[in-house]
Amino acid sequence: MVDYKVFLKGLAMGVADIIPGVSGGTLALILGIYERFISALKNINGLFIIDYFKYIQTKKKKYFLESKKNFLRMDPAFLLVLASGIFISLLAGSYFMPYLMKNFPSFTFSFFFGLIFASAIKLLLKNVKQFKLGNFISLIIGFFIGFSITGLSSILSSHSSVVIFLSGVLAISAMLLPGISGSFVLLILGQYDYILSLVHNLSTGFFKLVLFLIGIFTGLVGFSRVVTFLFKRYPNRTLFSLIGLMLGSLRLIIMKILETAFIPGVFFVIFFSVLLGVIAVVLLE
């Protein structure tokens, strides 16, 4: 039976991934599926296929059981439903999200400001008992990393095959981290508009879009292992670092609000967005 809650969470993550400055990883953390999501990605491998072929050749049950074990370790039902929601949302969002950012930029960025800010505060309050010196330092380090990265400007203009592949690797690696937006990384690399144009023009950009997707898959499998290791080895410090990343990355969203909102209304917009964010977090909970 399809888990519609997971599907809806995938839709939310897909919408977030479209917006420069908002990370799908942030939404995964807010929605309470981050560690399960990363763990499932970390366990993606082809061992179950190898074992299954061994079973076909030898008819030995142990290979079948090993194949089943490796397959279920990837949490396939969860990943399939979540990925379906993300994919549909990305496809639809590539059309309507640019419209919202062009026509209602203040509201769009302000809402996500409130959502991320309220969620970060909620996570801090939830883990207040773990607020020790080491975790506080991790929080500050995460904050400055997020703050620094979101202050960068575009550094590339090339759309070569190598750049497109690496863009996929870096964007998805950032997307897995709460606070660092994969779409913003594409902006920094000068690839955001180009990748969106490939989606809308498959007949001419199919090959490079495939390269980009291969880069995404490479980043998913590789970087998820790094995050899983950190969560197992340093769970609290990793969590506080991610919260710091969320808060530091708000720099970009505030910059977007200041660029698009008329000055007298900036503080009202931010206050209203925080209120909406708190309401959204409560509803998501």
N, C-alpha and C positions, 0 to 999 in steps of 0.2 A: 504493500500500500504506500502511495506517495505521501511523504511528509510535507504538507503544504507550508508549515511554519519554516522549514529549512528552505523551501523554494522561495518564499517571500523574503527571507533573509538574503538569499542570493540576489534577488531583484534589487534590494537595498544596496548591497555591495556593488553591484554593477552600476547603479546610478552614481554612487560616490566615486567610482573609478573614472568616470567620464569627466568629472570636474577637477580642473587643476587646483591643487591645494587641499583636496579631500581624498583620503585613502580608503580603499576597500578594506584594508587591514584594520583601520579605525572602526569601521562599522562592524567587522567581525568581533572585535574586542568588546564593543558596546553591546552587541547582541548575544554575547556569551558563548560564541562558537570558535573563538580564535585558536585555542590550544588544540581542539579537535581537528580543526581545519589544517593547521600546520602539521600535526601528527599524521594525518591521512596523506598529505602531500609527501611527507618524508618517507612514507612506506611505499610509494609508487616505484615499482621495478618490474622487470620482465621475468622474474624467477618462476612465477606461476605458469607462464607459457612454456618455459623449458621443462618444468616438472610434468606438465600435462602431456607434452610430446613424449617424454620418457614413459609415462603411463600407457600411452597409445602403443608404443613400441614393445614394451615389456609386459603390459597388463598387470604390473605389480601395484597393489593397492596403496602401498606406502607413498608412491609418487603422486597418486591422485589426492591423497590426504594432505601431502605437503603442498601441492598446487592449490588446493582449496584454502589451506591455512594462509599462504602468502597472498592469495587474492582477497580474502576477508580482512587481512591486516591493513589493506588500503582503504577500508571503510567505503567500499564502492557505491553502496546505495546512497550514503550521505553525500559523497563527492559528485555523483551523477546528478542528483536533484539540485544541489547547490550550484554546480556548474551550469545547469540548464537555466536557472534563474539569472545567474550572472551574464550568460551569453545573450539571453533574450533582452535583458535590461541594457547591456552594452549596445546591442543592435538598434534598439528603439531609442536609447539615449543619445546615440550618435546623431540623431535627427532632431529630437526636441530639446536636448540640453543646451546645444549652441544657441537655440532660439531664446531660451530662458536667460542665458548669460548675456545675450545681446540686448534683449528688451527689458529684462527685470534683474539686472546684475546685483543691485544692492540687496534686494530681497533674497535672491538665491544664495549669495555668499554670506549674508547675515544669518540666514537660517542655519547654515552649516557651521557657522561660528558658534552659535548657541548650542547646537547639538554636540559639537566636539568639546567645547568648554565645560558644559554641564556634565558630560560623560566623564571627562578627566577628573573633575572635582568629585564625582560620585565614586570613581575608582579609588581616589585618594582617601576618602572617608571610609570606604569599605575595608581598606587595608591600613587604617591609621595605627593599629597595634604593631604593625611592622615598620613603622616610621623611625628607623634607627639611622645612625650616622652613615653607614655604608649605603643604605638605600636612598638616603637624602642626597648623597654625592652622586649616585647613579641617576637620580631625578634631574639634578642640575646639569650633569653631562649630557643626558638625553635632550634636555631643553636647549642647550647651546648648539648641539648638533642640528636639531630641527630648525632653530632660529637661523643658523649660518647657511644651511642648505637652501632654505626658502628665500635667501637674499641673493642667490646667484642669478645671473642672466644667461641668455642663450649663448652657447659656446661653439655650436656646429651649424653648418648649413648644407653639408654633403648628404646625399641620399644614396650612397653606394650600398652594395649588398652587405658588406662587412659592418657598416655603420647601422644599417637596419637591423641586422641580427643582434649586435651588441645593445642596441636600443631596447630590443625585446627583453634581453637578459636583465639589463639594469632597471627597466621600468617595472617588470614583475617583481624583482627583488625589493624595490622600494614599495610596491603595492602591498607586499606581505607585511610591511612594517607599519603599525599604526602611527600616523602623524606625518609620514612621508608619502606624498602622492605620486603614483606611477605616471599619471598624466602630466604632473608638473615636471617630472624628470624628462619626459618627452619634450616639454616646452624648453627646458634647459638645453637639451640636445638638438633643438631646432627641428624636431620630427613630429610634433603634435598634429599640426594641420595636414602634414603630408600623409600620416598614417590614416587619419580620418578620410582623406581623399581616396586612399586605396580601398577602403571599405565601400565607398560609394561608386567606385569605378573598377570592379573586379575584372572586367575584360582586359584592361591594360595593366593593372597592378597586381594581378594574382600571384606571380612568382615572388615579388618582394613581400607581399602579405604573408605568404607561406613561410618565408625566411623569418619574418617578424614573429610568427606563431611558434616556429622552432626555437627561436631565442627565448620566448616566453616559457616554453616547456622546459628548456635547459635551466633557466633561472628558477622555475618552480621546484624542480627536483633537487637542484643543488643548494639553493639558499634555505629551503625549508629544513634541511638537515642541520644547518648552522643554528637556526632559531630553536629547533627542537633540543639540540645539545645545550644551548644556553638556558632554556627553561628547566631542563633536568638538572643541570649543574648549579645554576644560580637563579632559582625561580623568582625570589623576591626582588633581587637587583635588576633582573631582566624586565619584570613587570614595571618597576618604577622608572626604568630607562625608557620604556615604551610610553608611559604616561608623560614623561618629560618631552619626548618627541612630539606627542600630540599637542602639548601646550606650546612648545617652541614653534611648531609649524603654523600656529595661528597668525604668525607674523604675515604670511602671504595673504591670508584671508582678510586681515585688517587692511593691508595695503590695497587689496581689491575693493574693499568697501570705501576707503578714502578716495580712491580713483573715481568711483561711480556715484557716490552719494553726495548731495549738496551739503556743505560744511555745517550749517546750522542743525541739520537733521541727523548728523552722524551718530551722536551719542544716544539719541532716541532709537535709531535703527539698531544699534548694538544692544541696547537694553531690551528692546522688543525681541530681538533674535535670541538672547539668552533665555527669555521667558518661553519662547517657542521651543527652544532646545530642551529646557527642563521638562516641558509638557511632553515632547517627543520621547525623551529618555524614559519618563514614567510610563508612557504608553508602550514603548518597546519592551520594558521590563515585564 
